[in-house]
């Protein structure tokens, strides 16, 4: 019998998850039934036409009532209400996970609102750009890092099943404490967006923007591309990760102030000082590029090894506790 995965929220992440899991399911004897729910009914209809879900429900309660795994892929601020709304409809043993960009508040809400009969395993796929369902792709998570932050009460089986979800999408799992997660992503994800948004506002609100915008080329456009991101999503990120973001804004401002003071001071050493700053930045960025390339190569080798050993068989043993039983085999002792 197919296991049911319910995806709540059918934007870019939810739609891409549906496409990835549906593809995996087709390759594994239709092992999954993917149900989708979104407050915007047009998204449910579109996800169905795209083949991202097998079915949708008009009621959130009905959407999760028979689910073995529930994936909450809504904006972060909406997750608290979702947890409260689904709590009474989850069957015992259900696994709940999420895709939120911050984790401390989400894990806390899950602990407070979800019943003790279910397991919560926090998650955050480090992938995406546009928030549009139209941009959804089964390959969105391929080779991406997927953060895992299990609640203290989560069972080992629940964690294994979420790892199965991650592997089915082609992503790589990375365990981290929720507090550390929020601090790390504030630096490498949230600060870049805020810097991009601040730069756009600073420049475009100047009285000269009408004339200077014709000169805005790749430098300005590449640096500010993140400002095109969803205002709703980034508002929720800012509200649920304020302390960490403020810390990194302070550090960023300190660096800008140092450059400002050096430029204002001038002097014979200015050229050497600025060259040193830019050279350190270039070296650090180059090291990141090398590290990323090596990581990609290592992941590729790892995937080759998995292919040799039979990736589908390994996944079947992990995902949902081994739901693919051998044909004709005795299933009396199989996981239930």
Secondary structure, DSSP 8 states (H G I E B T S, - for coil): --EEEEEE--SHHHHHHHHHHHHHHHTTTT-EEEEEE-SSHHHHHHHHHHTS-SEE-SSHHHHHHT-SEEEE-S-HHHHHHHHHHHGGG--TT-EEEE--S--HHHHHHHHHHS-TTSEEEEEEE-------GGG--TTTTTT-EEEEEE-TT--HHHHHHHHHHHHHHT-EEEE--HHHHHHHHIIIIIHHHHHHHHHHHHHHTSTTHHHHGGG--HHHHHHTGGGGS-HHHHHHHHHHSHHHHHHHHHHHHHHHHHHHHHHHH--TTHHHHHHHHHHHHHHHHHHHHHHHHHHHHHHHHHHHHHHHH-HHHHHHHHGGGT----TT---TTS--
